[in-house]
Amino acid sequence: MEKTLVDADFKQPVEAESTMKSTVESNHKQIEAISNPENIQKKLKYLDVIQVVSIYTVVCVSSIYEYAKENSGPLKPGVQTVEETVKTVIGPVYDKFRDVPFELLKFVDCKVDKSLSQLERHVPFMVKQASSQARTVASEVQRVGVVDVAKSITRDIYTKYKLTAKEMYDKYEPVAEQYVVFAWRSLNRLPFFPQVAQVVLPTTAYWSEKYNQVVQHFGENGYVVAAYLPLIPINRITKVFIDDGRAPVVSSNGESVQRQ
């Protein structure tokens, strides 16, 4: 009796070792099958990673199942019986549909390829040019440093868009003034608005003047940002209101005087 127990104790590590060896050999065979030249044509162009991950997952799960089955002990005959039954029932269905997942991935992969090809043809030239300019700026930064490149880009933008901004300002400033007068006339028809305006306008005129002084100070000290900050044309707005004949005019001491 003791001899039988000792023999069983020696057999269990040997069986486990042999099972592990067979599992490792099976894994190697399946991985070699993946890289087989006959299967290279089945590789996908963009979704290849999904195919590889799924194959390796199946390999790992099957290895764990084989190892668990070999070490199931007295349950092994029952496991084998269930396995044979499942193979008998599921086998024909599996043989019929086993290529469907790959064909589906292949279909999606072809759609991705076509979409990227269409995108490549329809990408605007300016986008490609912007990408090229970004690479140029990156190499320039590496060569001369960030500060010098930033100064150069700022200078180019300032040179290109200064005249355009000034033209737009000169074009739309009179229109804006006319809309201000129209809005003022409309608001004056509302009840209690004239009384509120008598209180608000002096404060607004004061802070507008302060804003203009700050912008002029920035310009005198050479700050580039001052060129992009428009001055509030207080005198011109006041003149428009005076010409309108009904708007309040702010005097120099901050008081509001109603023109009739």
Backbone as CSV, one residue per row, in Angstrom:
resi,resn,N_x,N_y,N_z,CA_x,CA_y,CA_z,C_x,C_y,C_z
1,MET,0.836,-1.220,0.000,0.000,0.000,0.000,0.859,1.253,0.000
2,GLU,1.893,1.266,0.810,2.798,2.411,0.882,3.532,2.591,-0.433
3,LYS,3.900,1.441,-1.049,4.621,1.514,-2.318,3.755,2.141,-3.389
4,THR,2.459,1.827,-3.380,1.539,2.400,-4.371,1.414,3.907,-4.196
5,LEU,1.320,4.358,-2.948,1.232,5.801,-2.695,2.496,6.524,-3.128
6,VAL,3.644,5.907,-2.864,4.916,6.516,-3.262,5.013,6.606,-4.776
7,ASP,4.597,5.502,-5.459,4.629,5.527,-6.926,3.708,6.617,-7.470
8,ALA,2.539,6.791,-6.837,1.603,7.836,-7.293,2.191,9.212,-7.088
9,ASP,2.901,9.404,-5.964,3.522,10.701,-5.710,4.592,11.013,-6.733
10,PHE,5.339,10.013,-7.178,6.377,10.235,-8.179,5.785,10.448,-9.568
11,LYS,4.638,9.792,-9.814,4.042,9.891,-11.157,3.420,11.258,-11.397
12,GLN,2.844,11.872,-10.360,2.150,13.161,-10.561,3.074,14.260,-11.081
13,PRO,4.293,14.479,-10.503,5.177,15.496,-11.087,5.609,15.149,-12.499
14,VAL,5.824,13.868,-12.757,6.251,13.465,-14.103,5.159,13.742,-15.113
15,GLU,3.892,13.425,-14.755,2.778,13.683,-15.661,2.582,15.185,-15.880
16,ALA,2.716,15.951,-14.799,2.567,17.413,-14.936,3.654,17.966,-15.841
17,GLU,4.889,17.434,-15.688,5.992,17.941,-16.512,5.775,17.604,-17.981
18,SER,5.328,16.369,-18.223,5.084,15.968,-19.612,3.940,16.792,-20.224
19,THR,2.927,17.104,-19.402,1.808,17.919,-19.891,2.269,19.326,-20.259
20,MET,3.106,19.891,-19.435,3.634,21.227,-19.723,4.457,21.221,-20.995
21,LYS,5.286,20.161,-21.174,6.111,20.087,-22.386,5.238,20.004,-23.633
22,SER,4.200,19.131,-23.561,3.316,19.006,-24.727,2.568,20.303,-25.007
23,THR,2.199,21.021,-23.940,1.509,22.308,-24.119,2.414,23.332,-24.769
24,VAL,3.679,23.391,-24.318,4.636,24.338,-24.906,4.891,24.007,-26.362
25,GLU,5.051,22.700,-26.653,5.264,22.307,-28.044,4.060,22.663,-28.910
26,SER,2.854,22.477,-28.362,1.644,22.846,-29.116,1.594,24.343,-29.377
27,ASN,1.991,25.141,-28.385,2.031,26.595,-28.572,2.992,26.979,-29.677
28,HIS,4.181,26.379,-29.665,5.174,26.693,-30.691,4.654,26.339,-32.080
29,LYS,3.976,25.210,-32.174,3.446,24.815,-33.467,2.395,25.795,-33.970
30,GLN,1.538,26.241,-33.068,0.487,27.173,-33.480,1.061,28.537,-33.833
31,ILE,2.093,28.964,-33.099,2.719,30.255,-33.423,3.463,30.171,-34.751
32,GLU,4.100,29.021,-35.030,4.750,28.849,-36.320,3.726,28.849,-37.454
33,ALA,2.544,28.311,-37.165,1.496,28.318,-38.179,1.065,29.732,-38.532
34,ILE,1.164,30.636,-37.537,0.792,32.036,-37.797,1.733,32.661,-38.816
35,SER,3.046,32.374,-38.647,4.050,32.963,-39.534,4.332,32.114,-40.752
36,ASN,3.526,31.090,-40.991,3.699,30.252,-42.164,3.509,31.087,-43.425
37,PRO,4.370,30.931,-44.459,4.214,31.726,-45.686,2.862,31.546,-46.351
38,GLU,2.238,30.380,-46.165,0.924,30.171,-46.770,-0.134,31.066,-46.134
39,ASN,0.104,31.472,-44.875,-0.877,32.299,-44.164,-0.561,33.785,-44.255
40,ILE,0.578,34.142,-44.844,0.946,35.555,-44.936,-0.071,36.321,-45.774
41,GLN,-0.607,35.655,-46.809,-1.569,36.321,-47.676,-2.870,36.654,-46.951
42,LYS,-3.100,36.004,-45.806,-4.296,36.276,-45.025,-4.105,37.438,-44.052
43,LYS,-2.900,37.976,-44.011,-2.662,39.084,-43.094,-3.383,40.334,-43.574
44,LEU,-3.830,41.116,-42.617,-4.559,42.337,-42.910,-3.597,43.505,-42.973
45,LYS,-4.031,44.576,-43.628,-3.163,45.729,-43.815,-3.219,46.682,-42.630
46,TYR,-4.419,46.929,-42.101,-4.592,47.877,-41.007,-5.052,47.212,-39.711
47,LEU,-5.814,46.122,-39.814,-6.368,45.456,-38.630,-5.613,44.184,-38.294
48,ASP,-4.358,44.124,-38.716,-3.564,42.927,-38.476,-3.385,42.663,-36.979
49,VAL,-3.317,43.733,-36.188,-3.116,43.581,-34.753,-4.288,42.829,-34.114
50,ILE,-5.512,43.062,-34.608,-6.671,42.352,-34.070,-6.560,40.863,-34.368
51,GLN,-6.141,40.542,-35.592,-5.996,39.138,-35.950,-4.945,38.454,-35.087
52,VAL,-3.804,39.105,-34.890,-2.723,38.511,-34.108,-3.147,38.314,-32.655
53,VAL,-3.801,39.351,-32.074,-4.233,39.251,-30.679,-5.250,38.125,-30.511
54,SER,-6.186,37.998,-31.449,-7.193,36.938,-31.337,-6.555,35.558,-31.446
55,ILE,-5.568,35.396,-32.327,-4.899,34.098,-32.474,-4.145,33.742,-31.204
56,TYR,-3.405,34.693,-30.670,-2.660,34.424,-29.442,-3.605,34.158,-28.256
57,THR,-4.759,34.814,-28.247,-5.738,34.553,-27.184,-6.260,33.124,-27.265
58,VAL,-6.575,32.689,-28.492,-7.039,31.308,-28.674,-5.960,30.323,-28.256
59,VAL,-4.696,30.610,-28.601,-3.584,29.726,-28.227,-3.477,29.613,-26.707
60,CYS,-3.540,30.754,-26.020,-3.402,30.748,-24.559,-4.569,30.017,-23.896
61,VAL,-5.803,30.292,-24.361,-6.969,29.644,-23.757,-6.932,28.144,-23.987
62,SER,-6.557,27.725,-25.210,-6.490,26.289,-25.486,-5.399,25.623,-24.666
63,SER,-4.282,26.311,-24.449,-3.199,25.748,-23.634,-3.655,25.561,-22.192
64,ILE,-4.338,26.587,-21.656,-4.831,26.473,-20.280,-5.853,25.342,-20.168
65,TYR,-6.705,25.212,-21.180,-7.715,24.143,-21.150,-7.051,22.771,-21.199
66,GLU,-6.055,22.598,-22.071,-5.376,21.298,-22.179,-4.669,20.959,-20.868
67,TYR,-4.034,21.947,-20.270,-3.332,21.701,-19.001,-4.320,21.327,-17.895
68,ALA,-5.470,22.049,-17.842,-6.467,21.751,-16.818,-7.084,20.372,-17.034
69,LYS,-7.292,20.011,-18.299,-7.875,18.696,-18.591,-6.922,17.568,-18.200
70,GLU,-5.624,17.729,-18.499,-4.657,16.692,-18.170,-4.485,16.521,-16.668
71,ASN,-4.779,17.573,-15.913,-4.607,17.511,-14.459,-5.940,17.443,-13.717
72,SER,-6.987,17.045,-14.428,-8.299,16.976,-13.789,-8.482,15.717,-12.944
73,GLY,-7.556,14.759,-13.002,-7.616,13.564,-12.149,-8.793,12.681,-12.473
74,PRO,-9.563,12.312,-11.471,-10.713,11.423,-11.704,-11.811,12.027,-12.571
75,LEU,-11.789,13.362,-12.769,-12.803,14.007,-13.602,-12.462,13.966,-15.090
76,LYS,-11.266,13.480,-15.427,-10.801,13.511,-16.806,-11.709,12.739,-17.764
77,PRO,-12.177,11.486,-17.415,-13.090,10.787,-18.337,-14.371,11.567,-18.624
78,GLY,-14.926,12.191,-17.591,-16.130,12.993,-17.805,-15.869,14.194,-18.696
79,VAL,-14.715,14.850,-18.492,-14.354,16.005,-19.328,-14.210,15.576,-20.776
80,GLN,-13.575,14.414,-21.004,-13.393,13.925,-22.364,-14.729,13.577,-23.020
81,THR,-15.646,13.022,-22.226,-16.970,12.696,-22.770,-17.708,13.952,-23.207
82,VAL,-17.694,14.968,-22.339,-18.342,16.247,-22.694,-17.668,16.859,-23.912
83,GLU,-16.344,16.775,-23.983,-15.603,17.349,-25.102,-15.988,16.684,-26.410
84,GLU,-16.097,15.347,-26.407,-16.485,14.635,-27.611,-17.903,14.998,-28.044
85,THR,-18.787,15.146,-27.064,-20.167,15.534,-27.391,-20.210,16.921,-28.027
86,VAL,-19.450,17.875,-27.447,-19.418,19.242,-27.982,-18.826,19.241,-29.381
87,LYS,-17.748,18.460,-29.593,-17.134,18.393,-30.931,-18.127,17.853,-31.950
88,THR,-18.907,16.839,-31.546,-19.877,16.243,-32.468,-20.961,17.233,-32.862
89,VAL,-21.419,18.024,-31.874,-22.519,18.962,-32.140,-22.014,20.247,-32.804
90,ILE,-20.929,20.809,-32.262,-20.450,22.113,-32.713,-19.516,21.992,-33.913
91,GLY,-18.894,20.835,-34.100,-17.903,20.675,-35.165,-18.373,21.106,-36.537
92,PRO,-19.513,20.597,-37.036,-19.972,21.011,-38.368,-20.241,22.514,-38.479
93,VAL,-20.830,23.094,-37.424,-21.097,24.539,-37.437,-19.792,25.322,-37.474
94,TYR,-18.802,24.872,-36.689,-17.505,25.557,-36.671,-16.825,25.478,-38.040
95,ASP,-16.854,24.267,-38.673,-16.233,24.113,-39.988,-16.894,25.004,-41.026
96,LYS,-18.181,25.287,-40.833,-18.901,26.099,-41.809,-18.625,27.582,-41.648
97,PHE,-18.474,28.020,-40.400,-18.381,29.464,-40.140,-17.019,29.905,-39.611
98,ARG,-16.010,29.041,-39.624,-14.743,29.425,-38.996,-14.023,30.540,-39.745
99,ASP,-14.284,30.703,-41.052,-13.623,31.768,-41.825,-14.397,33.077,-41.796
100,VAL,-15.577,33.080,-41.180,-16.401,34.303,-41.178,-15.737,35.449,-40.425
101,PRO,-15.178,35.230,-39.215,-14.529,36.367,-38.521,-13.413,36.997,-39.342
102,PHE,-12.578,36.150,-39.980,-11.489,36.709,-40.783,-12.030,37.473,-41.990
103,GLU,-13.059,36.910,-42.641,-13.624,37.591,-43.801,-14.241,38.928,-43.396
104,LEU,-14.861,38.960,-42.221,-15.423,40.225,-41.728,-14.316,41.245,-41.470
105,LEU,-13.233,40.806,-40.814,-12.106,41.704,-40.590,-11.505,42.160,-41.913
106,LYS,-11.420,41.249,-42.864,-10.865,41.594,-44.176,-11.735,42.636,-44.879
107,PHE,-13.066,42.484,-44.758,-13.982,43.449,-45.356,-13.794,44.832,-44.735
108,VAL,-13.738,44.884,-43.395,-13.539,46.165,-42.703,-12.183,46.749,-43.062
109,ASP,-11.156,45.902,-43.166,-9.822,46.367,-43.520,-9.809,46.995,-44.911
110,CYS,-10.517,46.383,-45.845,-10.601,46.950,-47.200,-11.317,48.297,-47.187
111,LYS,-12.381,48.412,-46.365,-13.100,49.676,-46.269,-12.198,50.774,-45.698
112,VAL,-11.411,50.420,-44.685,-10.474,51.391,-44.110,-9.455,51.830,-45.151
113,ASP,-8.955,50.867,-45.926,-7.973,51.185,-46.961,-8.563,52.132,-48.002
114,LYS,-9.792,51.847,-48.442,-10.434,52.720,-49.432,-10.688,54.115,-48.870
115,SER,-11.133,54.176,-47.607,-11.412,55.480,-46.990,-10.151,56.322,-46.888
116,LEU,-9.048,55.704,-46.483,-7.796,56.446,-46.374,-7.303,56.887,-47.742
117,SER,-7.527,56.050,-48.761,-7.126,56.436,-50.122,-7.938,57.629,-50.605
118,GLN,-9.254,57.593,-50.352,-10.100,58.730,-50.723,-9.690,59.989,-49.969
119,LEU,-9.392,59.838,-48.684,-8.976,60.990,-47.886,-7.680,61.574,-48.409
120,GLU,-6.764,60.704,-48.806,-5.481,61.174,-49.329,-5.672,61.978,-50.602
121,ARG,-6.651,61.569,-51.434,-6.885,62.305,-52.689,-7.607,63.624,-52.464
122,HIS,-8.457,63.661,-51.440,-9.271,64.852,-51.241,-8.733,65.803,-50.178
123,VAL,-7.623,65.464,-49.545,-7.056,66.383,-48.560,-6.616,67.659,-49.274
124,PRO,-7.065,68.805,-48.798,-6.684,70.053,-49.466,-5.178,70.256,-49.477
125,PHE,-4.745,70.934,-50.517,-3.321,71.200,-50.648,-2.810,72.043,-49.488
126,MET,-3.664,72.924,-48.964,-3.220,73.794,-47.880,-2.924,73.007,-46.609
127,VAL,-3.685,71.899,-46.397,-3.420,71.084,-45.215,-2.051,70.429,-45.317
128,LYS,-1.763,69.893,-46.508,-0.439,69.295,-46.709,0.648,70.354,-46.573
129,GLN,0.375,71.545,-47.111,1.348,72.614,-47.010,1.552,73.025,-45.554
130,ALA,0.465,73.055,-44.775,0.588,73.389,-43.357,1.427,72.361,-42.620
131,SER,1.253,71.103,-42.982,2.080,70.054,-42.374,3.545,70.255,-42.712
132,SER,3.800,70.621,-43.976,5.182,70.878,-44.376,5.754,72.085,-43.644
133,GLN,4.933,73.120,-43.480,5.392,74.295,-42.760,5.650,73.986,-41.296
134,ALA,4.820,73.106,-40.711,5.036,72.721,-39.314,6.375,72.011,-39.150
135,ARG,6.694,71.132,-40.089,7.994,70.462,-40.030,9.130,71.465,-40.193
136,THR,8.933,72.452,-41.085,9.960,73.471,-41.284,10.175,74.282,-40.016
137,VAL,9.052,74.665,-39.361,9.163,75.426,-38.116,9.850,74.609,-37.035
138,ALA,9.529,73.314,-36.980,10.158,72.456,-35.971,11.663,72.372,-36.172
139,SER,12.092,72.219,-37.422,13.531,72.165,-37.688,14.195,73.506,-37.421
140,GLU,13.452,74.598,-37.694,14.001,75.926,-37.431,14.155,76.165,-35.932
141,VAL,13.183,75.698,-35.155,13.275,75.809,-33.697,14.487,75.061,-33.185
142,GLN,14.699,73.875,-33.733,15.850,73.082,-33.300,17.164,73.769,-33.660
143,ARG,17.153,74.552,-34.748,18.393,75.163,-35.211,18.725,76.454,-34.479
144,VAL,17.730,77.371,-34.340,18.035,78.696,-33.782,17.379,78.954,-32.437
145,GLY,16.462,78.089,-32.004,15.847,78.298,-30.702,14.430,78.810,-30.807
146,VAL,13.692,78.659,-29.711,12.267,78.982,-29.705,12.032,80.484,-29.794
147,VAL,12.805,81.259,-29.071,12.565,82.707,-28.994,12.736,83.362,-30.354
148,ASP,13.823,83.023,-31.059,14.054,83.628,-32.372,12.974,83.235,-33.375
149,VAL,12.553,81.973,-33.337,11.498,81.539,-34.254,10.189,82.247,-33.935
150,ALA,9.874,82.405,-32.661,8.642,83.101,-32.267,8.666,84.554,-32.752
151,LYS,9.821,85.203,-32.618,9.935,86.576,-33.109,9.739,86.644,-34.616
152,SER,10.323,85.685,-35.334,10.203,85.672,-36.785,8.759,85.462,-37.219
153,ILE,8.068,84.491,-36.574,6.670,84.227,-36.923,5.802,85.434,-36.609
154,THR,6.036,86.057,-35.454,5.262,87.249,-35.074,5.464,88.378,-36.076
155,ARG,6.719,88.552,-36.504,7.012,89.611,-37.477,6.299,89.352,-38.806
156,ASP,6.312,88.098,-39.264,5.647,87.760,-40.523,4.146,87.979,-40.434
157,ILE,3.540,87.528,-39.322,2.092,87.711,-39.153,1.741,89.194,-39.092
158,TYR,2.543,89.946,-38.370,2.281,91.383,-38.245,2.365,92.060,-39.613
159,THR,3.382,91.686,-40.413,3.558,92.294,-41.737,2.417,91.926,-42.678
160,LYS,1.964,90.670,-42.612,0.939,90.199,-43.538,-0.432,90.777,-43.228
161,TYR,-0.773,90.811,-41.937,-2.158,91.085,-41.585,-2.404,92.483,-41.031
162,LYS,-1.360,93.290,-40.877,-1.569,94.639,-40.348,-2.415,95.467,-41.308
163,LEU,-2.056,95.460,-42.592,-2.803,96.249,-43.568,-4.224,95.722,-43.719
164,THR,-4.373,94.411,-43.733,-5.718,93.836,-43.862,-6.607,94.240,-42.699
165,ALA,-6.086,94.168,-41.482,-6.862,94.564,-40.312,-7.243,96.037,-40.365
166,LYS,-6.296,96.881,-40.806,-6.581,98.319,-40.894,-7.652,98.583,-41.946
167,GLU,-7.579,97.892,-43.087,-8.584,98.066,-44.124,-9.968,97.644,-43.625
168,MET,-10.027,96.531,-42.932,-11.308,96.078,-42.402,-11.860,97.067,-41.383
169,TYR,-10.984,97.600,-40.555,-11.412,98.567,-39.539,-11.959,99.828,-40.202
170,ASP,-11.238,100.354,-41.194,-11.687,101.563,-41.886,-12.995,101.336,-42.640
171,LYS,-13.196,100.091,-43.099,-14.387,99.792,-43.885,-15.633,99.689,-43.023
172,TYR,-15.496,99.065,-41.866,-16.680,98.758,-41.067,-16.904,99.719,-39.899
173,GLU,-15.943,100.609,-39.634,-16.136,101.541,-38.522,-17.322,102.473,-38.745
174,PRO,-17.504,103.098,-39.932,-18.689,103.953,-40.120,-19.998,103.184,-39.971
175,VAL,-20.022,101.948,-40.462,-21.235,101.136,-40.329,-21.546,100.884,-38.856
176,ALA,-20.517,100.595,-38.081,-20.719,100.355,-36.651,-21.263,101.592,-35.964
177,GLU,-20.750,102.748,-36.349,-21.237,103.985,-35.742,-22.712,104.206,-36.062
178,GLN,-23.111,103.924,-37.282,-24.514,104.100,-37.639,-25.410,103.155,-36.844
179,TYR,-24.914,101.923,-36.616,-25.701,100.981,-35.812,-25.793,101.437,-34.363
180,VAL,-24.744,102.073,-33.865,-24.788,102.604,-32.501,-25.868,103.671,-32.383
181,VAL,-25.936,104.580,-33.377,-26.942,105.640,-33.360,-28.343,105.035,-33.444
182,PHE,-28.505,104.051,-34.322,-29.818,103.410,-34.468,-30.242,102.737,-33.165
183,ALA,-29.290,102.034,-32.525,-29.601,101.358,-31.259,-29.939,102.381,-30.181
184,TRP,-29.199,103.521,-30.192,-29.475,104.551,-29.185,-30.873,105.140,-29.352
185,ARG,-31.270,105.391,-30.566,-32.612,105.920,-30.806,-33.685,104.923,-30.354
186,SER,-33.438,103.638,-30.631,-34.422,102.625,-30.243,-34.530,102.517,-28.727
187,LEU,-33.390,102.541,-28.043,-33.408,102.414,-26.589,-34.014,103.631,-25.914
188,ASN,-33.865,104.791,-26.534,-34.421,106.015,-25.931,-35.947,105.980,-25.881
189,ARG,-36.558,105.124,-26.684,-38.018,105.022,-26.663,-38.519,104.197,-25.480
190,LEU,-37.603,103.456,-24.847,-38.008,102.638,-23.711,-38.206,103.497,-22.468
191,PRO,-39.160,103.136,-21.596,-39.391,103.935,-20.381,-38.199,103.839,-19.428
192,PHE,-37.856,104.946,-18.831,-36.806,105.071,-17.818,-35.391,104.898,-18.389
193,PHE,-35.242,104.595,-19.671,-33.888,104.430,-20.201,-33.108,105.746,-20.200
194,PRO,-33.681,106.881,-20.582,-32.915,108.137,-20.533,-32.369,108.438,-19.151
195,GLN,-33.162,108.161,-18.081,-32.684,108.428,-16.734,-31.504,107.516,-16.376
196,VAL,-31.594,106.248,-16.776,-30.485,105.325,-16.509,-29.255,105.739,-17.289
197,ALA,-29.430,106.169,-18.526,-28.295,106.560,-19.366,-27.550,107.746,-18.766
198,GLN,-28.277,108.679,-18.119,-27.619,109.824,-17.513,-26.632,109.399,-16.427
199,VAL,-26.883,108.237,-15.802,-25.995,107.746,-14.742,-24.854,106.914,-15.325
200,VAL,-25.159,106.101,-16.341,-24.189,105.132,-16.850,-23.174,105.784,-17.785
201,LEU,-23.608,106.692,-18.615,-22.729,107.236,-19.664,-21.469,107.921,-19.133
202,PRO,-21.527,108.727,-18.068,-20.277,109.343,-17.591,-19.237,108.300,-17.183
203,THR,-19.667,107.225,-16.503,-18.735,106.173,-16.098,-18.152,105.460,-17.316
204,THR,-19.018,105.198,-18.304,-18.547,104.547,-19.528,-17.531,105.413,-20.251
205,ALA,-17.795,106.688,-20.347,-16.860,107.596,-21.021,-15.542,107.661,-20.271
206,TYR,-15.587,107.644,-18.939,-14.357,107.706,-18.142,-13.474,106.489,-18.408
207,TRP,-14.073,105.290,-18.341,-13.272,104.074,-18.550,-12.839,103.918,-19.999
208,SER,-13.619,104.425,-20.938,-13.184,104.410,-22.340,-11.945,105.268,-22.528
209,GLU,-11.933,106.416,-21.883,-10.758,107.285,-21.952,-9.550,106.613,-21.302
210,LYS,-9.747,105.939,-20.185,-8.658,105.219,-19.524,-8.111,104.114,-20.432
211,TYR,-9.000,103.406,-21.104,-8.579,102.351,-22.029,-7.728,102.928,-23.150
212,ASN,-8.151,104.038,-23.728,-7.373,104.663,-24.797,-5.995,105.090,-24.305
213,GLN,-5.910,105.579,-23.083,-4.621,105.987,-22.531,-3.686,104.796,-22.357
214,VAL,-4.234,103.660,-21.910,-3.403,102.465,-21.741,-2.885,101.978,-23.083
215,VAL,-3.737,101.954,-24.098,-3.313,101.505,-25.430,-2.236,102.438,-25.988
216,GLN,-2.418,103.735,-25.828,-1.409,104.689,-26.296,-0.095,104.517,-25.544
217,HIS,-0.166,104.215,-24.249,1.052,103.980,-23.469,1.789,102.751,-23.976
218,PHE,1.062,101.669,-24.276,1.690,100.465,-24.823,2.367,100.771,-26.159
219,GLY,1.673,101.563,-27.007,2.254,101.904,-28.310,3.513,102.742,-28.190
220,GLU,3.529,103.673,-27.253,4.721,104.519,-27.070,5.908,103.739,-26.534
221,ASN,5.645,102.648,-25.807,6.732,101.847,-25.251,7.122,100.663,-26.138
222,GLY,6.576,100.604,-27.348,7.018,99.601,-28.324,6.382,98.238,-28.187
223,TYR,5.272,98.121,-27.465,4.598,96.824,-27.362,3.833,96.536,-28.661
224,VAL,4.103,95.355,-29.251,3.481,95.006,-30.527,1.974,94.834,-30.370
225,VAL,1.525,94.381,-29.213,0.110,94.126,-29.005,-0.721,95.390,-29.156
226,ALA,-0.118,96.543,-28.957,-0.861,97.796,-29.061,-1.386,98.011,-30.469
227,ALA,-0.690,97.445,-31.478,-1.135,97.620,-32.855,-2.436,96.883,-33.134
228,TYR,-2.765,95.877,-32.308,-3.979,95.095,-32.521,-5.128,95.559,-31.631
229,LEU,-4.905,96.542,-30.776,-5.954,97.043,-29.896,-6.474,98.365,-30.447
230,PRO,-7.690,98.385,-30.981,-8.214,99.632,-31.557,-8.602,100.613,-30.456
231,LEU,-8.423,101.878,-30.758,-8.852,102.926,-29.839,-10.357,103.141,-29.971
232,ILE,-10.991,103.500,-28.868,-12.417,103.819,-28.889,-12.575,105.269,-29.366
233,PRO,-13.220,105.480,-30.496,-13.333,106.855,-31.038,-14.372,107.668,-30.272
234,ILE,-14.004,108.119,-29.088,-14.961,108.833,-28.230,-15.432,110.119,-28.900
235,ASN,-14.496,110.867,-29.473,-14.871,112.160,-30.077,-15.801,111.953,-31.272
236,ARG,-15.517,110.928,-32.079,-16.360,110.703,-33.251,-17.755,110.240,-32.834
237,ILE,-17.833,109.380,-31.819,-19.148,108.941,-31.347,-19.925,110.122,-30.774
238,THR,-19.210,110.980,-30.031,-19.872,112.169,-29.477,-20.389,113.067,-30.595
239,LYS,-19.580,113.210,-31.665,-19.995,114.045,-32.792,-21.237,113.467,-33.475
240,VAL,-21.267,112.133,-33.605,-22.427,111.490,-34.216,-23.664,111.719,-33.366
241,PHE,-23.498,111.619,-32.027,-24.632,111.856,-31.137,-25.098,113.313,-31.213
242,ILE,-24.120,114.240,-31.334,-24.495,115.654,-31.431,-25.247,115.911,-32.722
243,ASP,-24.768,115.268,-33.813,-25.467,115.438,-35.088,-26.863,114.842,-35.035
244,ASP,-27.013,113.786,-34.245,-28.336,113.186,-34.095,-29.282,114.134,-33.372
245,GLY,-28.729,114.950,-32.422,-29.505,116.006,-31.800,-30.314,115.603,-30.596
246,ARG,-30.316,114.303,-30.251,-31.132,113.899,-29.125,-30.365,113.084,-28.108
247,ALA,-29.094,112.796,-28.378,-28.342,111.953,-27.465,-27.581,112.801,-26.475
248,PRO,-27.319,112.282,-25.267,-26.563,113.029,-24.273,-25.103,113.115,-24.645
249,VAL,-24.478,114.183,-24.285,-23.062,114.390,-24.534,-22.369,114.511,-23.196
250,VAL,-21.235,113.820,-23.055,-20.511,113.819,-21.800,-19.518,114.971,-21.815
251,SER,-19.596,115.812,-20.814,-18.687,116.941,-20.725,-17.362,116.494,-20.135
252,SER,-16.411,117.412,-20.094,-15.066,117.084,-19.642,-15.006,116.783,-18.152
253,ASN,-15.936,117.300,-17.365,-15.916,117.032,-15.923,-16.728,115.803,-15.533
254,GLY,-17.110,114.973,-16.530,-17.778,113.713,-16.233,-19.269,113.813,-16.068
255,GLU,-19.872,114.991,-16.363,-21.310,115.143,-16.224,-21.967,114.948,-17.583
256,SER,-23.212,114.461,-17.547,-23.949,114.204,-18.768,-24.892,115.358,-19.037
257,VAL,-24.825,115.923,-20.245,-25.647,117.054,-20.623,-26.572,116.602,-21.743
258,GLN,-27.878,116.799,-21.609,-28.842,116.368,-22.614,-28.964,117.418,-23.697
259,ARG,-28.774,116.971,-24.952,-28.936,117.857,-26.098,-30.358,117.749,-26.623
260,GLN,-30.935,118.818,-26.942,-32.292,118.817,-27.489,-32.261,119.330,-28.921
